[in-house]
Amino acid sequence: MTTIEQRSPGAPTAGAIAARALALRNGASQASLVSIPVPPVMLAAFRSLGLDGLRARSLVTWERPSEGTSLFGLGETIRLSGQRGEGLGAAMPALRSLAAAARSAVSGHSRPRFFGGCRFQPGGRADDPAWDPLGGWQFVLPRFLVAVRGDAMEASLTLLMDDASTTLSEAALIEAEATAALAPRSPGRTGHPSHRDEGLDDPAWQDAVAATVREIEAGRYQKAVLARQLHIVQERPIEPATVLERLRLRYPGCYVFSFAAGETTWLGASPELLVSLERGEVQAASLAGSRPRGIDDESDRRLAQDLLASVKERAEHGFVVSAICEALAPVCSALEAPETPVLMRMSNIQHLFTPVTARVRPGIDILDLVDRVHPTPAVGGWPREASFEAIERLEQMDRGWYAAPIGWMDLAGEGEFAVALRAARVCGDEATLFAGAGIVEGSIPAEELAETELKFRPLREALAGD
């Protein structure tokens, strides 16, 4: 195994790396995060692992295959979490405080970032203990962040230092963490089911859809998204890195993510950006209304035309565009959204898609934007309060982190969050998959069930190796 000790003559020692970090922290009056680029010998060790090896050793991953970019977080400098009854707002003060006190000599793609997410909504009637490792919200700042862009790789090291930190103590920590980061992660356990059977079977779920349609027709709300779950137990422990690689190859246009907490990993390939902030520019995505892909060009074209012409799907999509624009308007300027949606196509499904762009106002960070935009009507419903009540009453399962924000924030308050869709909770030999459908006036239960089955397909195939 490669370690920092197997260095070439003249390469920096762990002591030299620690000394540089201490010098950067010099003058800080409180415990603070300190980030520096890793030396060439350590970068070479990460490079030798390859992308598959990095995935297998990472606690968090964030990949955009179509853009040739990947972020791998190995080890953890700090992990923050909240109880299931806490929302994203509870995470904001701690994240902002740590970011404000940080000292970083790293710029570019390997700059330090907090990776994490939260529950779809705090608390809730249903309570599946399988979600407990993830809590109400959770963020990790990795010890090592390896960034890959095309053929280029860079990496950073982040330490949490205070007045008691010394060159000797930090050098020992760096040596130990580097060795641990380069070691393969445990494959996990098997034969100990943690899942509590929840949710509705197929006939009962269709009954819930029918009940939702009746309530919509009675004027109680305009849309509610009902989700289902599918539980799978395999013969041997599931390797998240293998699942991620299959998703990356099959769905290059998606946000392929993973977040590990103990033996539980939340992973998926989401087609939907929630909101991003970079150099003051805000981007969000309205994604609602779908059809399967056709078996040939002609059937594919007919399905696409049917989707674009559907009054039902266009109305459902309109709820999402309006809600995102209303949420961003108070904290943004130059807000723009095309009047007509276009198609976003993936290998198994196509959606109506409207991009939203804006310029952020001073003093607003990515967490503010996430808190304002989530949940969109694409994953909750409209109006929000009435649809949430319907979801709680009719779904009869704990959504946990499904359809919730997942992503990252850097020290400058910029970042990128997707909606955790096409996702699965993995633990040992078990995986629980989640999928939902937007119910509006005119929804047909059997068709909505078929839509959820279509949305299960990416994870089912990735788990099976199909």
C-alpha positions as CSV (number, residue, x, y, z in Angstrom):
1,M,0.0,0.0,0.0
2,T,1.2,3.5,-0.9
3,T,1.6,5.8,2.1
4,I,3.1,9.3,2.6
5,E,6.2,7.6,3.9
6,Q,7.0,6.1,0.5
7,R,8.1,9.4,-0.9
8,S,10.8,10.4,-3.3
9,P,13.9,12.3,-2.0
10,G,13.2,15.9,-1.3
11,A,9.4,15.3,-1.0
12,P,7.6,17.1,1.9
13,T,7.4,15.2,5.1
14,A,4.2,15.1,7.2
15,G,6.0,17.4,9.6
16,A,6.6,19.9,6.8
17,I,2.9,19.7,5.7
18,A,1.8,20.3,9.3
19,A,4.2,23.2,9.7
20,R,2.7,24.9,6.6
21,A,-0.8,24.4,8.0
22,L,0.2,25.9,11.3
23,A,1.7,28.9,9.6
24,L,-1.5,29.5,7.7
25,R,-3.5,29.4,10.9
26,N,-1.1,31.8,12.7
27,G,-3.0,34.5,14.4
28,A,-6.4,32.8,14.6
29,S,-8.1,33.3,17.9
30,Q,-10.3,30.2,17.8
31,A,-10.4,26.7,16.5
32,S,-10.5,26.9,12.8
33,L,-10.3,24.8,9.6
34,V,-7.1,25.0,7.7
35,S,-6.9,23.8,4.1
36,I,-3.7,23.4,2.0
37,P,-3.0,21.6,-1.3
38,V,-1.6,18.1,-0.9
39,P,2.0,17.6,-1.9
40,P,2.8,15.8,-5.2
41,V,3.7,12.5,-3.5
42,M,0.3,12.3,-1.9
43,L,-1.5,13.4,-5.1
44,A,0.4,10.6,-6.9
45,A,-0.9,8.1,-4.4
46,F,-4.5,9.2,-5.0
47,R,-3.9,9.1,-8.7
48,S,-2.7,5.5,-8.5
49,L,-6.1,4.5,-7.1
50,G,-7.9,5.5,-10.3
51,L,-11.5,6.6,-10.2
52,D,-12.9,3.2,-9.2
53,G,-10.5,3.1,-6.3
54,L,-11.3,6.6,-5.2
55,R,-15.0,5.8,-5.2
56,A,-14.5,2.7,-3.1
57,R,-12.6,4.7,-0.5
58,S,-14.8,7.8,-0.4
59,L,-17.3,8.8,2.3
60,V,-18.9,11.3,-0.1
61,T,-18.9,11.6,-3.9
62,W,-20.3,14.1,-6.3
63,E,-20.0,13.5,-10.1
64,R,-21.2,15.1,-13.3
65,P,-20.2,12.6,-15.9
66,S,-21.3,14.7,-18.9
67,E,-18.9,17.4,-17.7
68,G,-16.1,15.1,-16.9
69,T,-16.0,16.2,-13.3
70,S,-15.8,14.2,-10.1
71,L,-15.3,15.1,-6.4
72,F,-14.2,12.4,-3.9
73,G,-14.2,13.0,-0.1
74,L,-11.9,10.6,1.8
75,G,-11.9,10.7,5.6
76,E,-13.6,13.4,7.6
77,T,-12.3,16.5,9.3
78,I,-15.6,17.3,10.8
79,R,-19.2,15.9,10.7
80,L,-22.2,17.9,11.8
81,S,-25.7,16.4,12.3
82,G,-29.1,17.1,13.7
83,Q,-32.0,15.1,15.0
84,R,-34.8,14.0,12.7
85,G,-37.0,16.8,13.9
86,E,-34.5,19.5,12.8
87,G,-34.6,21.1,9.4
88,L,-31.8,22.6,7.2
89,G,-32.2,25.9,9.1
90,A,-30.6,24.2,12.2
91,A,-27.5,23.4,10.2
92,M,-26.9,26.9,8.8
93,P,-25.3,28.7,11.9
94,A,-22.7,26.0,12.4
95,L,-21.7,25.7,8.7
96,R,-21.5,29.5,8.3
97,S,-19.4,29.9,11.5
98,L,-16.9,27.2,10.4
99,A,-16.7,28.7,6.9
100,A,-16.1,32.2,8.2
101,A,-13.3,31.2,10.5
102,A,-11.5,28.9,8.0
103,R,-8.1,29.6,6.5
104,S,-7.5,28.2,3.0
105,A,-4.6,28.2,0.7
106,V,-6.6,26.1,-1.9
107,S,-8.5,27.5,-4.8
108,G,-10.0,25.8,-7.8
109,H,-11.8,22.5,-7.9
110,S,-10.3,20.9,-4.8
111,R,-11.2,23.8,-2.5
112,P,-12.8,22.5,0.7
113,R,-16.5,21.9,0.8
114,F,-19.2,20.7,3.1
115,F,-21.1,17.8,1.6
116,G,-24.5,16.9,2.9
117,G,-28.3,17.0,2.9
118,C,-31.4,16.7,5.0
119,R,-34.8,15.1,5.3
120,F,-37.6,15.9,3.0
121,Q,-39.3,17.5,6.0
122,P,-38.4,17.5,9.6
123,G,-40.0,14.9,11.8
124,G,-43.2,13.4,10.4
125,R,-45.7,10.8,11.5
126,A,-43.9,7.8,10.0
127,D,-40.5,7.0,11.6
128,D,-38.3,4.3,10.0
129,P,-35.2,3.7,12.2
130,A,-33.3,2.8,9.1
131,W,-33.0,6.6,8.5
132,D,-31.5,7.2,12.0
133,P,-27.8,7.2,10.8
134,L,-28.5,10.1,8.5
135,G,-30.6,12.1,11.0
136,G,-32.6,15.2,10.2
137,W,-29.6,16.8,8.5
138,Q,-25.9,16.0,8.2
139,F,-22.8,17.6,6.6
140,V,-19.2,16.3,6.3
141,L,-16.1,18.2,5.5
142,P,-13.7,15.6,4.1
143,R,-10.1,15.2,5.3
144,F,-9.0,14.9,1.7
145,L,-10.9,16.3,-1.2
146,V,-9.8,14.9,-4.6
147,A,-11.1,16.7,-7.6
148,V,-11.0,15.2,-11.1
149,R,-11.7,17.3,-14.2
150,G,-11.0,15.5,-17.4
151,D,-7.5,14.1,-17.2
152,A,-6.5,16.6,-14.5
153,M,-6.5,15.8,-10.8
154,E,-5.9,18.0,-7.7
155,A,-6.4,17.4,-4.0
156,S,-6.5,19.3,-0.8
157,L,-6.1,18.4,2.9
158,T,-8.2,20.1,5.6
159,L,-7.3,20.1,9.4
160,L,-9.3,21.4,12.3
161,M,-6.7,23.2,14.4
162,D,-6.6,25.1,17.7
163,D,-4.1,26.6,20.1
164,A,-3.1,23.1,21.3
165,S,-2.1,22.0,17.8
166,T,1.6,21.3,17.2
167,T,3.7,20.3,14.3
168,L,4.2,16.9,15.9
169,S,0.6,16.2,16.7
170,E,-0.7,17.3,13.3
171,A,2.1,15.4,11.5
172,A,1.0,12.2,13.3
173,L,-2.6,12.9,12.4
174,I,-1.7,13.5,8.7
175,E,0.2,10.2,8.5
176,A,-2.6,8.2,10.1
177,E,-5.3,9.8,8.0
178,A,-3.4,9.4,4.8
179,T,-2.9,5.7,5.5
180,A,-6.5,5.3,6.4
181,A,-7.7,7.2,3.3
182,L,-5.7,4.9,1.0
183,A,-7.0,1.7,2.5
184,P,-10.1,0.0,1.0
185,R,-13.4,0.5,3.0
186,S,-15.1,-2.5,4.6
187,P,-17.6,-4.2,2.4
188,G,-20.2,-4.0,5.2
189,R,-22.3,-6.6,6.9
190,T,-24.9,-9.1,5.7
191,G,-27.9,-10.9,7.1
192,H,-29.0,-8.3,9.6
193,P,-32.1,-6.6,8.2
194,S,-32.5,-3.0,9.5
195,H,-35.5,-2.0,7.4
196,R,-38.9,-1.7,8.9
197,D,-41.5,-2.7,6.4
198,E,-43.4,0.5,5.5
199,G,-45.5,2.0,2.8
200,L,-48.3,0.6,0.7
201,D,-48.5,-2.4,-1.7
202,D,-49.4,-1.7,-5.3
203,P,-53.3,-1.9,-5.0
204,A,-53.3,0.2,-1.8
205,W,-51.0,2.8,-3.4
206,Q,-53.3,3.1,-6.4
207,D,-56.2,3.6,-3.9
208,A,-54.2,6.4,-2.4
209,V,-53.7,8.0,-5.8
210,A,-57.5,7.7,-6.4
211,A,-58.1,9.4,-3.1
212,T,-55.7,12.2,-3.9
213,V,-57.5,12.8,-7.3
214,R,-60.9,13.0,-5.5
215,E,-59.4,15.6,-3.0
216,I,-58.0,17.6,-5.8
217,E,-61.3,17.6,-7.6
218,A,-62.9,18.8,-4.3
219,G,-60.6,21.8,-4.3
220,R,-58.4,20.8,-1.3
221,Y,-55.2,21.3,-3.2
222,Q,-54.0,21.3,-6.8
223,K,-51.2,18.7,-6.8
224,A,-49.6,16.2,-4.4
225,V,-46.6,13.9,-5.0
226,L,-47.0,10.4,-3.7
227,A,-43.9,8.3,-3.3
228,R,-43.4,4.5,-2.9
229,Q,-40.5,2.4,-1.7
230,L,-39.0,-0.9,-2.9
231,H,-36.9,-3.0,-0.6
232,I,-34.2,-5.4,-2.0
233,V,-32.0,-7.8,-0.2
234,Q,-29.1,-9.3,-2.1
235,E,-27.0,-12.4,-1.5
236,R,-23.9,-10.4,-0.5
237,P,-23.0,-6.9,0.7
238,I,-23.7,-4.2,-1.8
239,E,-20.7,-2.2,-3.0
240,P,-21.8,1.4,-3.4
241,A,-18.8,2.2,-5.6
242,T,-19.9,-0.4,-8.1
243,V,-23.5,0.9,-8.1
244,L,-22.2,4.5,-8.6
245,E,-20.0,3.5,-11.5
246,R,-23.0,1.8,-13.3
247,L,-25.1,4.9,-12.7
248,R,-22.3,7.2,-14.0
249,L,-22.1,5.2,-17.2
250,R,-25.8,4.8,-17.8
251,Y,-26.9,8.4,-16.8
252,P,-24.1,10.8,-17.7
253,G,-26.3,13.8,-17.6
254,C,-27.3,13.3,-14.0
255,Y,-25.8,14.3,-10.6
256,V,-24.3,11.0,-9.4
257,F,-23.9,11.3,-5.6
258,S,-23.2,9.3,-2.5
259,F,-23.1,10.1,1.2
260,A,-22.0,7.6,3.8
261,A,-22.9,7.6,7.5
262,G,-21.6,4.6,9.4
263,E,-22.7,1.5,7.4
264,T,-25.5,3.4,5.6
265,T,-25.0,5.0,2.2
266,W,-27.4,7.3,0.5
267,L,-26.7,7.3,-3.2
268,G,-28.4,8.0,-6.6
269,A,-28.3,9.6,-10.0
270,S,-30.6,12.7,-9.9
271,P,-31.7,14.3,-13.1
272,E,-32.8,17.5,-11.2
273,L,-30.8,20.4,-10.1
274,L,-32.4,22.1,-7.1
275,V,-30.3,25.3,-7.1
276,S,-26.7,26.3,-7.6
277,L,-24.7,29.5,-6.9
278,E,-21.4,30.3,-8.6
279,R,-19.8,33.8,-8.9
280,G,-23.2,35.4,-8.1
281,E,-25.1,33.4,-10.8
282,V,-28.1,31.4,-9.6
283,Q,-29.3,28.4,-11.6
284,A,-32.4,26.3,-10.8
285,A,-34.3,23.7,-12.7
286,S,-38.0,23.0,-13.1
287,L,-38.5,19.3,-13.9
288,A,-42.0,17.9,-13.9
289,G,-44.1,16.0,-16.4
290,S,-42.7,12.8,-17.9
291,R,-43.1,10.0,-20.5
292,P,-41.1,6.9,-21.1
293,R,-38.7,6.7,-24.0
294,G,-39.9,4.9,-27.1
295,I,-38.7,1.6,-28.3
296,D,-37.7,3.2,-31.7
297,D,-37.4,6.7,-33.1
298,E,-41.0,6.9,-34.3
299,S,-42.5,5.9,-31.0
300,D,-40.0,8.1,-29.1
301,R,-41.1,11.0,-31.2
302,R,-44.8,10.4,-30.6
303,L,-44.2,10.1,-26.8
304,A,-42.3,13.4,-26.8
305,Q,-45.0,15.2,-28.8
306,D,-47.7,13.8,-26.5
307,L,-45.7,15.1,-23.4
308,L,-45.2,18.6,-24.9
309,A,-48.9,18.8,-25.9
310,S,-50.4,17.4,-22.6
311,V,-52.5,19.9,-20.8
312,K,-52.2,17.9,-17.6
313,E,-48.4,17.6,-17.7
314,R,-47.9,21.3,-18.7
315,A,-50.1,22.4,-15.8
316,E,-48.1,20.2,-13.4
317,H,-44.9,21.7,-14.9
318,G,-46.2,25.2,-14.5
319,F,-46.7,24.8,-10.8
320,V,-43.0,24.1,-10.4
321,V,-41.8,27.0,-12.6
322,S,-44.0,29.5,-10.7
323,A,-43.0,28.2,-7.3
324,I,-39.3,28.4,-8.0
325,C,-39.5,31.9,-9.4
326,E,-41.6,33.1,-6.4
327,A,-39.1,31.6,-4.0
328,L,-36.1,33.2,-5.7
329,A,-37.6,36.6,-6.5
330,P,-37.1,38.2,-3.0
331,V,-33.3,37.4,-2.9
332,C,-32.4,37.6,-6.6
333,S,-32.4,40.0,-9.5
334,A,-32.5,39.5,-13.3
335,L,-34.7,36.4,-12.8
336,E,-35.4,34.6,-16.1
337,A,-37.4,31.5,-17.1
338,P,-38.4,30.6,-20.7
339,E,-42.2,30.6,-21.3
340,T,-42.1,27.2,-23.0
341,P,-40.5,24.0,-21.6
342,V,-38.1,21.8,-23.5
343,L,-37.4,18.1,-23.2
344,M,-34.8,16.6,-20.9
345,R,-34.1,13.0,-22.2
346,M,-32.5,10.1,-20.4
347,S,-32.1,6.5,-21.4
348,N,-35.4,5.4,-19.9
349,I,-37.5,8.6,-19.4
350,Q,-38.1,12.1,-20.7
351,H,-39.2,15.1,-18.7
352,L,-40.5,18.7,-19.3
353,F,-37.6,21.0,-18.4
354,T,-37.4,24.7,-17.8
355,P,-34.2,26.3,-16.6
356,V,-34.3,29.3,-14.3
357,T,-31.5,31.8,-14.0
358,A,-30.9,34.9,-11.8
359,R,-28.3,37.0,-10.0
360,V,-28.1,36.7,-6.3
361,R,-28.4,39.7,-4.1
362,P,-25.6,40.6,-1.6
363,G,-25.5,38.6,1.6
364,I,-27.3,35.6,0.3
365,D,-25.5,32.2,0.2
366,I,-26.4,28.8,-1.2
367,L,-28.0,27.6,2.0
368,D,-30.4,30.6,1.8
369,L,-31.4,29.6,-1.7
370,V,-31.8,25.9,-0.8
371,D,-34.0,26.7,2.1
372,R,-36.2,29.0,0.0
373,V,-36.6,26.7,-3.0
374,H,-37.0,23.3,-1.3
375,P,-39.4,21.6,-1.6
376,T,-40.6,22.4,-5.1
377,P,-44.1,21.3,-6.3
378,A,-42.2,18.7,-8.4
379,V,-41.6,16.6,-5.3
380,G,-44.1,17.9,-2.8
381,G,-47.2,19.5,-4.3
382,W,-49.2,22.7,-4.4
383,P,-50.1,24.6,-2.3
384,R,-47.3,23.4,-0.1
385,E,-49.1,23.1,3.3
386,A,-52.1,21.3,2.0
387,S,-50.1,18.9,-0.2
388,F,-47.7,18.1,2.7
389,E,-50.7,17.2,4.9
390,A,-51.9,14.9,2.1
391,I,-48.5,13.2,1.8
392,E,-48.3,12.6,5.5
393,R,-51.8,11.1,5.6
394,L,-51.7,9.0,2.4
395,E,-48.1,7.8,1.8
396,Q,-47.8,5.9,5.1
397,M,-44.0,5.7,4.9
398,D,-41.0,7.7,6.1
399,R,-39.4,9.5,3.1
400,G,-36.3,10.4,5.0
401,W,-33.8,12.0,2.6
402,Y,-35.8,11.0,-0.5
403,A,-36.6,14.1,-2.7
404,A,-34.7,16.3,-0.4
405,P,-31.6,18.5,-1.0
406,I,-28.3,16.8,-1.5
407,G,-25.1,18.6,-2.5
408,W,-22.3,20.8,-1.2
409,M,-21.3,24.3,0.0
410,D,-17.8,25.8,-0.2
411,L,-16.2,28.2,2.3
412,A,-17.4,31.2,0.2
413,G,-21.1,30.2,0.6
414,E,-21.4,29.0,-3.0
415,G,-22.4,25.5,-3.9
416,E,-24.6,23.1,-5.8
417,F,-27.6,21.0,-4.6
418,A,-29.7,18.5,-6.5
419,V,-33.0,16.9,-5.6
420,A,-32.3,13.4,-4.2
421,L,-34.2,11.4,-6.8
422,R,-33.5,8.0,-8.5
423,A,-32.0,7.2,-5.1
424,A,-31.5,4.3,-2.7
425,R,-30.5,3.8,0.9
426,V,-28.0,1.1,1.1
427,C,-26.8,-0.8,4.1
428,G,-24.9,-4.1,4.0
429,D,-26.8,-6.4,1.7
430,E,-30.0,-4.3,1.7
431,A,-31.2,-1.5,-0.5
432,T,-34.4,0.6,-0.3
433,L,-35.3,2.4,-3.5
434,F,-37.7,5.4,-3.7
435,A,-39.8,6.8,-6.5
436,G,-42.8,9.2,-6.7
437,A,-45.3,10.6,-9.1
438,G,-47.1,13.9,-9.2
439,I,-50.8,13.5,-8.8
440,V,-53.0,16.2,-10.4
441,E,-56.6,16.4,-11.7
442,G,-57.1,13.6,-14.3
443,S,-54.3,11.4,-13.0
444,I,-55.0,7.7,-13.6
445,P,-53.7,5.4,-10.7
446,A,-52.4,2.6,-13.0
447,E,-50.5,5.1,-15.1
448,E,-48.9,6.7,-12.0
449,L,-47.9,3.3,-10.7
450,A,-46.2,2.6,-14.0
451,E,-44.4,5.9,-13.8
452,T,-42.9,5.0,-10.4
453,E,-41.8,1.6,-11.8
454,L,-40.0,3.4,-14.6
455,K,-38.3,5.6,-12.0
456,F,-37.2,2.6,-10.0
457,R,-35.4,1.2,-13.0
458,P,-32.1,3.0,-12.8
459,L,-31.3,1.8,-9.3
460,R,-32.7,-1.7,-9.9
461,E,-30.5,-2.2,-12.9
462,A,-27.5,-0.7,-11.2
463,L,-27.9,-3.0,-8.2
464,A,-28.4,-6.0,-10.4
465,G,-25.6,-5.2,-12.8
466,D,-28.0,-5.2,-15.8
